[in-house]
């Protein structure tokens, strides 16, 4: 095995895969919680699947600083959906 300063590409790939796997495993409970949260809102009738999908899109757009026009389109779709069947 080579020293830390002279690692081969293969060693870096193996190290990366191990770290990536550890990260993925650590995130798994949160992924399940997110899935359960969506399911809970739909099953309880709080939001439809489409409304949840639009809300998630809006959230991701806000997090990624997408342009206002695209966000506005998603917001309008969500608003119309809520306005038709929501409070």
VMD Tcl script that builds the backbone (N, CA, C; Angstrom):
set m [mol new atoms 261]
animate dup $m
set s [atomselect $m all]
$s set {name element resname resid chain x y z} {
  {N N UNK 1 A 0.847 -1.184 0.000}
  {CA C UNK 1 A 0.000 0.000 0.000}
  {C C UNK 1 A 0.886 1.238 0.000}
  {N N UNK 2 A 0.511 2.282 -0.681}
  {CA C UNK 2 A 1.341 3.474 -0.778}
  {C C UNK 2 A 1.068 4.436 0.375}
  {N N UNK 3 A 1.943 5.412 0.531}
  {CA C UNK 3 A 1.776 6.393 1.599}
  {C C UNK 3 A 0.625 7.331 1.258}
  {N N UNK 4 A 0.215 8.128 2.245}
  {CA C UNK 4 A -0.913 9.036 2.053}
  {C C UNK 4 A -0.651 10.029 0.925}
  {N N UNK 5 A 0.596 10.410 0.723}
  {CA C UNK 5 A 0.934 11.369 -0.323}
  {C C UNK 5 A 1.006 10.726 -1.702}
  {N N UNK 6 A 1.118 9.426 -1.756}
  {CA C UNK 6 A 1.295 8.734 -3.029}
  {C C UNK 6 A 0.190 7.719 -3.302}
  {N N UNK 7 A -1.015 8.027 -2.925}
  {CA C UNK 7 A -2.119 7.101 -3.165}
  {C C UNK 7 A -2.367 6.963 -4.660}
  {N N UNK 8 A -2.748 5.761 -5.028}
  {CA C UNK 8 A -3.086 5.522 -6.427}
  {C C UNK 8 A -4.544 5.893 -6.659}
  {N N UNK 9 A -4.920 6.023 -7.915}
  {CA C UNK 9 A -6.319 6.306 -8.263}
  {C C UNK 9 A -7.226 5.230 -7.687}
  {N N UNK 10 A -6.786 3.984 -7.773}
  {CA C UNK 10 A -7.579 2.877 -7.257}
  {C C UNK 10 A -7.836 3.056 -5.761}
  {N N UNK 11 A -6.820 3.450 -5.019}
  {CA C UNK 11 A -6.983 3.656 -3.575}
  {C C UNK 11 A -7.933 4.812 -3.293}
  {N N UNK 12 A -7.838 5.880 -4.077}
  {CA C UNK 12 A -8.763 7.007 -3.911}
  {C C UNK 12 A -10.197 6.587 -4.232}
  {N N UNK 13 A -10.376 5.776 -5.257}
  {CA C UNK 13 A -11.716 5.299 -5.619}
  {C C UNK 13 A -12.294 4.459 -4.488}
  {N N UNK 14 A -11.509 3.548 -3.955}
  {CA C UNK 14 A -11.969 2.704 -2.853}
  {C C UNK 14 A -12.312 3.558 -1.634}
  {N N UNK 15 A -11.469 4.523 -1.317}
  {CA C UNK 15 A -11.708 5.417 -0.181}
  {C C UNK 15 A -12.989 6.221 -0.397}
  {N N UNK 16 A -13.173 6.723 -1.611}
  {CA C UNK 16 A -14.373 7.489 -1.927}
  {C C UNK 16 A -15.625 6.638 -1.785}
  {N N UNK 17 A -15.595 5.434 -2.332}
  {CA C UNK 17 A -16.757 4.548 -2.271}
  {C C UNK 17 A -17.118 4.226 -0.825}
  {N N UNK 18 A -16.131 3.955 0.002}
  {CA C UNK 18 A -16.399 3.668 1.419}
  {C C UNK 18 A -17.028 4.880 2.110}
  {N N UNK 19 A -16.490 6.062 1.844}
  {CA C UNK 19 A -17.037 7.275 2.457}
  {C C UNK 19 A -18.440 7.560 1.942}
  {N N UNK 20 A -18.644 7.380 0.639}
  {CA C UNK 20 A -19.946 7.615 0.035}
  {C C UNK 20 A -20.984 6.661 0.613}
  {N N UNK 21 A -20.606 5.405 0.773}
  {CA C UNK 21 A -21.503 4.408 1.339}
  {C C UNK 21 A -21.874 4.758 2.776}
  {N N UNK 22 A -20.900 5.178 3.554}
  {CA C UNK 22 A -21.173 5.561 4.945}
  {C C UNK 22 A -22.156 6.727 4.987}
  {N N UNK 23 A -21.969 7.681 4.094}
  {CA C UNK 23 A -22.862 8.829 4.024}
  {C C UNK 23 A -24.272 8.415 3.623}
  {N N UNK 24 A -24.382 7.553 2.621}
  {CA C UNK 24 A -25.687 7.064 2.169}
  {C C UNK 24 A -26.414 6.318 3.290}
  {N N UNK 25 A -25.698 5.506 4.015}
  {CA C UNK 25 A -26.318 4.753 5.110}
  {C C UNK 25 A -26.773 5.681 6.225}
  {N N UNK 26 A -26.005 6.728 6.481}
  {CA C UNK 26 A -26.385 7.684 7.520}
  {C C UNK 26 A -27.634 8.461 7.127}
  {N N UNK 27 A -27.829 8.672 5.834}
  {CA C UNK 27 A -28.982 9.437 5.352}
  {C C UNK 27 A -30.250 8.599 5.242}
  {N N UNK 28 A -30.137 7.305 5.219}
  {CA C UNK 28 A -31.285 6.422 4.975}
  {C C UNK 28 A -32.477 6.673 5.907}
  {N N UNK 29 A -32.262 6.804 7.224}
  {CA C UNK 29 A -33.430 7.059 8.092}
  {C C UNK 29 A -34.155 8.358 7.730}
  {N N UNK 30 A -33.403 9.361 7.290}
  {CA C UNK 30 A -34.024 10.631 6.920}
  {C C UNK 30 A -34.814 10.502 5.625}
  {N N UNK 31 A -34.330 9.687 4.706}
  {CA C UNK 31 A -35.064 9.438 3.464}
  {C C UNK 31 A -36.387 8.754 3.777}
  {N N UNK 32 A -36.354 7.790 4.688}
  {CA C UNK 32 A -37.591 7.100 5.080}
  {C C UNK 32 A -38.560 8.057 5.761}
  {N N UNK 33 A -38.029 8.942 6.595}
  {CA C UNK 33 A -38.881 9.913 7.278}
  {C C UNK 33 A -39.547 10.841 6.264}
  {N N UNK 34 A -38.793 11.285 5.268}
  {CA C UNK 34 A -39.336 12.157 4.231}
  {C C UNK 34 A -40.437 11.436 3.453}
  {N N UNK 35 A -40.206 10.181 3.143}
  {CA C UNK 35 A -41.202 9.369 2.432}
  {C C UNK 35 A -42.463 9.218 3.287}
  {N N UNK 36 A -42.288 8.930 4.574}
  {CA C UNK 36 A -43.423 8.776 5.487}
  {C C UNK 36 A -44.191 10.089 5.650}
  {N N UNK 37 A -43.469 11.204 5.662}
  {CA C UNK 37 A -44.115 12.506 5.791}
  {C C UNK 37 A -45.044 12.767 4.616}
  {N N UNK 38 A -44.547 12.518 3.413}
  {CA C UNK 38 A -45.382 12.691 2.221}
  {C C UNK 38 A -46.604 11.779 2.279}
  {N N UNK 39 A -46.371 10.522 2.598}
  {CA C UNK 39 A -47.443 9.541 2.658}
  {C C UNK 39 A -48.491 9.944 3.695}
  {N N UNK 40 A -48.054 10.417 4.839}
  {CA C UNK 40 A -48.936 10.824 5.921}
  {C C UNK 40 A -49.849 11.970 5.478}
  {N N UNK 41 A -49.289 12.962 4.798}
  {CA C UNK 41 A -50.098 14.105 4.364}
  {C C UNK 41 A -51.146 13.690 3.340}
  {N N UNK 42 A -50.797 12.734 2.486}
  {CA C UNK 42 A -51.755 12.264 1.483}
  {C C UNK 42 A -52.819 11.391 2.144}
  {N N UNK 43 A -52.388 10.454 2.973}
  {CA C UNK 43 A -53.345 9.537 3.620}
  {C C UNK 43 A -54.324 10.256 4.531}
  {N N UNK 44 A -53.876 11.325 5.184}
  {CA C UNK 44 A -54.764 12.073 6.071}
  {C C UNK 44 A -55.618 13.093 5.327}
  {N N UNK 45 A -55.403 13.182 4.029}
  {CA C UNK 45 A -56.215 14.085 3.224}
  {C C UNK 45 A -55.820 15.546 3.341}
  {N N UNK 46 A -54.668 15.825 3.941}
  {CA C UNK 46 A -54.226 17.210 4.071}
  {C C UNK 46 A -53.870 17.794 2.711}
  {N N UNK 47 A -53.177 16.996 1.889}
  {CA C UNK 47 A -52.768 17.398 0.550}
  {C C UNK 47 A -52.912 16.206 -0.388}
  {N N UNK 48 A -53.137 16.502 -1.658}
  {CA C UNK 48 A -53.147 15.430 -2.652}
  {C C UNK 48 A -51.695 15.114 -3.026}
  {N N UNK 49 A -51.514 14.011 -3.733}
  {CA C UNK 49 A -50.159 13.668 -4.188}
  {C C UNK 49 A -49.591 14.779 -5.068}
  {N N UNK 50 A -50.435 15.336 -5.914}
  {CA C UNK 50 A -49.993 16.409 -6.800}
  {C C UNK 50 A -49.588 17.651 -5.999}
  {N N UNK 51 A -50.367 17.986 -4.981}
  {CA C UNK 51 A -50.037 19.144 -4.142}
  {C C UNK 51 A -48.723 18.938 -3.407}
  {N N UNK 52 A -48.501 17.733 -2.912}
  {CA C UNK 52 A -47.227 17.425 -2.254}
  {C C UNK 52 A -46.090 17.581 -3.256}
  {N N UNK 53 A -46.300 17.063 -4.449}
  {CA C UNK 53 A -45.271 17.154 -5.498}
  {C C UNK 53 A -44.962 18.616 -5.818}
  {N N UNK 54 A -45.978 19.449 -5.967}
  {CA C UNK 54 A -45.766 20.861 -6.246}
  {C C UNK 54 A -45.062 21.554 -5.083}
  {N N UNK 55 A -45.452 21.218 -3.862}
  {CA C UNK 55 A -44.812 21.826 -2.690}
  {C C UNK 55 A -43.331 21.462 -2.632}
  {N N UNK 56 A -43.006 20.217 -2.935}
  {CA C UNK 56 A -41.604 19.791 -2.945}
  {C C UNK 56 A -40.842 20.519 -4.049}
  {N N UNK 57 A -41.461 20.660 -5.220}
  {CA C UNK 57 A -40.826 21.408 -6.307}
  {C C UNK 57 A -40.551 22.847 -5.875}
  {N N UNK 58 A -41.529 23.463 -5.266}
  {CA C UNK 58 A -41.367 24.848 -4.809}
  {C C UNK 58 A -40.226 24.933 -3.791}
  {N N UNK 59 A -40.192 24.011 -2.869}
  {CA C UNK 59 A -39.122 23.980 -1.870}
  {C C UNK 59 A -37.752 23.872 -2.531}
  {N N UNK 60 A -37.629 22.935 -3.469}
  {CA C UNK 60 A -36.331 22.730 -4.137}
  {C C UNK 60 A -35.929 23.943 -4.957}
  {N N UNK 61 A -36.900 24.580 -5.561}
  {CA C UNK 61 A -36.593 25.774 -6.335}
  {C C UNK 61 A -36.107 26.896 -5.429}
  {N N UNK 62 A -36.742 27.058 -4.286}
  {CA C UNK 62 A -36.300 28.087 -3.348}
  {C C UNK 62 A -34.892 27.800 -2.830}
  {N N UNK 63 A -34.622 26.534 -2.565}
  {CA C UNK 63 A -33.299 26.149 -2.069}
  {C C UNK 63 A -32.209 26.361 -3.120}
  {N N UNK 64 A -32.552 26.208 -4.390}
  {CA C UNK 64 A -31.543 26.309 -5.439}
  {C C UNK 64 A -31.522 27.689 -6.097}
  {N N UNK 65 A -32.300 28.619 -5.575}
  {CA C UNK 65 A -32.360 29.979 -6.116}
  {C C UNK 65 A -32.725 30.016 -7.592}
  {N N UNK 66 A -33.683 29.179 -7.988}
  {CA C UNK 66 A -34.157 29.201 -9.369}
  {C C UNK 66 A -34.843 30.534 -9.661}
  {N N UNK 67 A -35.059 30.783 -10.914}
  {CA C UNK 67 A -35.622 32.072 -11.296}
  {C C UNK 67 A -37.058 32.223 -10.789}
  {N N UNK 68 A -37.454 33.448 -10.605}
  {CA C UNK 68 A -38.749 33.763 -10.032}
  {C C UNK 68 A -39.904 33.313 -10.929}
  {N N UNK 69 A -39.749 33.448 -12.248}
  {CA C UNK 69 A -40.831 33.074 -13.162}
  {C C UNK 69 A -41.196 31.601 -13.036}
  {N N UNK 70 A -40.184 30.742 -12.970}
  {CA C UNK 70 A -40.440 29.310 -12.840}
  {C C UNK 70 A -41.085 29.015 -11.494}
  {N N UNK 71 A -40.578 29.643 -10.436}
  {CA C UNK 71 A -41.172 29.455 -9.119}
  {C C UNK 71 A -42.625 29.931 -9.129}
  {N N UNK 72 A -42.863 31.036 -9.773}
  {CA C UNK 72 A -44.212 31.593 -9.830}
  {C C UNK 72 A -45.184 30.636 -10.517}
  {N N UNK 73 A -44.741 29.975 -11.583}
  {CA C UNK 73 A -45.584 28.996 -12.270}
  {C C UNK 73 A -45.969 27.852 -11.335}
  {N N UNK 74 A -44.996 27.328 -10.621}
  {CA C UNK 74 A -45.251 26.231 -9.685}
  {C C UNK 74 A -46.191 26.708 -8.575}
  {N N UNK 75 A -45.950 27.903 -8.064}
  {CA C UNK 75 A -46.789 28.444 -7.001}
  {C C UNK 75 A -48.235 28.578 -7.480}
  {N N UNK 76 A -48.429 29.074 -8.684}
  {CA C UNK 76 A -49.779 29.237 -9.225}
  {C C UNK 76 A -50.490 27.893 -9.337}
  {N N UNK 77 A -49.793 26.883 -9.798}
  {CA C UNK 77 A -50.396 25.549 -9.901}
  {C C UNK 77 A -50.796 25.037 -8.519}
  {N N UNK 78 A -49.915 25.218 -7.545}
  {CA C UNK 78 A -50.212 24.781 -6.184}
  {C C UNK 78 A -51.384 25.575 -5.615}
  {N N UNK 79 A -51.379 26.873 -5.816}
  {CA C UNK 79 A -52.443 27.730 -5.307}
  {C C UNK 79 A -53.794 27.356 -5.901}
  {N N UNK 80 A -53.797 27.113 -7.219}
  {CA C UNK 80 A -55.057 26.725 -7.871}
  {C C UNK 80 A -55.553 25.395 -7.327}
  {N N UNK 81 A -54.628 24.478 -7.094}
  {CA C UNK 81 A -54.995 23.162 -6.569}
  {C C UNK 81 A -55.561 23.296 -5.158}
  {N N UNK 82 A -54.935 24.090 -4.345}
  {CA C UNK 82 A -55.393 24.288 -2.961}
  {C C UNK 82 A -56.723 25.044 -2.967}
  {N N UNK 83 A -56.828 26.034 -3.845}
  {CA C UNK 83 A -58.045 26.851 -3.923}
  {C C UNK 83 A -59.264 26.041 -4.310}
  {N N UNK 84 A -59.064 25.025 -5.132}
  {CA C UNK 84 A -60.184 24.197 -5.582}
  {C C UNK 84 A -60.683 23.253 -4.494}
  {N N UNK 85 A -59.746 22.635 -3.768}
  {CA C UNK 85 A -60.179 21.628 -2.820}
  {C C UNK 85 A -59.767 21.902 -1.399}
  {N N UNK 86 A -59.008 22.960 -1.194}
  {CA C UNK 86 A -58.483 23.211 0.137}
  {C C UNK 86 A -59.228 24.309 0.857}
  {N N UNK 87 A -58.664 24.653 2.004}
  {CA C UNK 87 A -59.298 25.670 2.842}
  {C C UNK 87 A -58.974 27.047 2.359}
}
mol reanalyze $m
mol bondsrecalc $m
mol representation Tube
mol addrep $m
